[in-house]
Amino acid sequence: MSLNLFSESEMIAELGLRLKAYRLKRNMLQKELADNAGISVSALKKLENNGKVTLENFMKVVFALRLEREMMNLFTPPALSIAQVEALNAPGRQRATKRSSKKSTLSSSKQGPLNHES
């Protein structure tokens, strides 16, 4: 796994190259994939060469290559710990905690500590 940080344009170009690699792995011509995806050959060429394509056309190519499962795994939520699962299953609060007034808080702090004499 590469830890390179890509710029947006580099990442878009890389995605286009990966789709091209999948097309070639499946031994498909650009025209064949474009027809299956319902896009023009020139749009597919732009996607494969520099990634410049609409999101809709990108997704059409993804589906034509049957890569929709890989797309669904892109932004999966992280796994939860047992404590996090238990917190989610805990009953929710029904009401907020009643707050004491500032006046009673101030008067108790002015009294100071209690002296206990025997």
Buried (B, 14 or more C-beta within 10 A) or exposed (E): EEEEEEEEEEEBBBBBBBBBEBBEEEEBEBEBBBBBBEBEBEBBBBBBEEBEBEEEBBBBBBBBBEBEEEEEEEEEEEEEEEEEEEEEEEEEEEEEEEEEEEEEEEEEEEEEEEEEEE
